[in-house]
Amino acid sequence: MNRMLNRKSVRTYDGRMLTEEDRAFLSDVAKTAENPWGIPVDFCFLDPKEHGLKSPVLNGETLYLAAKVRRVPHFEEAYGYSFESVVIRAWERGIGTVWIGGTMNRENFENAVGLKADEVMPCVTPVGYPADKRSLRETVMRKGVRADWRYGLGEIAFEDEAGKPLSAASAEKYGEALEAVRWAPSAVNKQPWRIVVSGDTVCFYEKPDTGYVRDATGDLQRIDVGIAMYHFVRAVSDGGGSCILTPEKPEIPVPVEWKFVAAFQVR
Ligand SMILES: Cc1cc2nc3c(=O)[nH]c(=O)nc-3n(C[C@H](O)[C@H](O)[C@H](O)COP(=O)(O)O)c2cc1C
């Protein structure tokens, strides 16, 4: 089974430190993480005790991985894409993570990574081993955001224009990759990604909600779309295909509030 489909956020850890091998593995994955825009995303491990790092939603965490990026065009989608590549590789190795963009003492994290004026550190994640049982708080939180629920394919993916159902041919060709997109994580499980397929071009849009753009994070929902794009590209490449970022914005009728993020040529 595709491991992207059964990934879950982990907020309850068993209190063990990462083994040296696992830390070296993650360090390597983080150092070599790439995104289609070629924007460097800079990861570092942080010891919670040394820097006074806290997140009220977590239990048993012993180490964090934080990432910062320069505030350049496309930084949000690039950040989401690179960070999620690390999240998925960690999950495949049995290491738990959860994207944290809000519930943390942000100032301490930003000081710990030595954030410069032109940089942002939108999110962090604990890295560790999942406990056998979720804390009560985590269980309640998951219910609150309906974390095990996703929109149906017909609500997020369309053919040639927004609202027109996918053709049988596209559903067949892109079905697995779009399923991987559906199960991507997003802030408050809002799933703001929308996709329009037109021949071999696949366009990604953000359908924004209010309250997700802040100076300290950029547009969190654009980060969500970057995460979704990683899931898509990874699933296509696992199936032997490839995705190339198109330089131009395709002329596709969509609602005015949708924001174009990127389009891929799929081979
Ligand atoms: C950009 C981003 C920011 C997030 N910020 C937080 C956060 O601050 N606190 C938290 O508990 N979960 C946070 N999450 C986790 C989401 O709530 C979670 O991914 C979603 O509910 C779906 O659950 P799942 O990841 O288990 O599929 C964030 C997720 C993303 C992608």
The ligand as an SDF file (V2000), in Angstrom:
LIG
                    3D

 31 33  0  0  0  0  0  0  0  0999 V2000
    0.7750   23.7700    7.5490 C   0  0  0  0  0  0  0  0  0  0  0  0
    0.1950   22.9690    8.6960 C   0  0  0  0  0  0  0  0  0  0  0  0
    0.1360   23.5020    9.9820 C   0  0  0  0  0  0  0  0  0  0  0  0
   -0.3770   22.7400   11.0510 C   0  0  0  0  0  0  0  0  0  0  0  0
   -0.3560   23.2890   12.3170 N   0  0  0  0  0  0  0  0  0  0  0  0
   -0.7770   22.5260   13.3740 C   0  0  0  0  0  0  0  0  0  0  0  0
   -0.6850   23.0390   14.7030 C   0  0  0  0  0  0  0  0  0  0  0  0
   -0.2440   24.1690   14.9290 O   0  0  0  0  0  0  0  0  0  0  0  0
   -1.0750   22.2220   15.7180 N   0  0  0  0  0  0  0  0  0  0  0  0
   -1.5580   20.9610   15.5040 C   0  0  0  0  0  0  0  0  0  0  0  0
   -1.8930   20.2720   16.4690 O   0  0  0  0  0  0  0  0  0  0  0  0
   -1.6680   20.4420   14.2440 N   0  0  0  0  0  0  0  0  0  0  0  0
   -1.2880   21.2000   13.1830 C   0  0  0  0  0  0  0  0  0  0  0  0
   -1.3500   20.6740   11.9010 N   0  0  0  0  0  0  0  0  0  0  0  0
   -1.7940   19.2730   11.6890 C   0  0  0  0  0  0  0  0  0  0  0  0
   -3.2000   19.1770   11.0870 C   0  0  0  0  0  0  0  0  0  0  0  0
   -4.1540   19.4960   12.0740 O   0  0  0  0  0  0  0  0  0  0  0  0
   -3.4360   17.7510   10.5150 C   0  0  0  0  0  0  0  0  0  0  0  0
   -2.5460   17.5400    9.4700 O   0  0  0  0  0  0  0  0  0  0  0  0
   -4.8610   17.5430   10.0200 C   0  0  0  0  0  0  0  0  0  0  0  0
   -5.7780   17.6490   11.0690 O   0  0  0  0  0  0  0  0  0  0  0  0
   -5.0540   16.1700    9.3430 C   0  0  0  0  0  0  0  0  0  0  0  0
   -4.7010   15.1150   10.2070 O   0  0  0  0  0  0  0  0  0  0  0  0
   -3.6310   14.0360    9.7350 P   0  0  0  0  0  0  0  0  0  0  0  0
   -2.3380   14.8060    9.4890 O   0  0  0  0  0  0  0  0  0  0  0  0
   -3.4930   13.0620   10.8550 O   0  0  0  0  0  0  0  0  0  0  0  0
   -4.1170   13.4210    8.4490 O   0  0  0  0  0  0  0  0  0  0  0  0
   -0.8680   21.4300   10.8180 C   0  0  0  0  0  0  0  0  0  0  0  0
   -0.8200   20.9070    9.5290 C   0  0  0  0  0  0  0  0  0  0  0  0
   -0.2820   21.6460    8.4780 C   0  0  0  0  0  0  0  0  0  0  0  0
   -0.1850   21.0220    7.1210 C   0  0  0  0  0  0  0  0  0  0  0  0
  1  2  1  0
  2  3  1  0
  2 30  2  0
  3  4  2  0
  4  5  1  0
  4 28  1  0
  5  6  2  0
  6  7  1  0
  6 13  1  0
  7  8  2  0
  7  9  1  0
  9 10  1  0
 10 11  2  0
 10 12  1  0
 12 13  2  0
 13 14  1  0
 14 15  1  0
 14 28  1  0
 15 16  1  0
 16 17  1  0
 16 18  1  0
 18 19  1  0
 18 20  1  0
 20 21  1  0
 20 22  1  0
 22 23  1  0
 23 24  1  0
 24 25  2  0
 24 26  1  0
 24 27  1  0
 28 29  2  0
 29 30  1  0
 30 31  1  0
M  END
$$$$
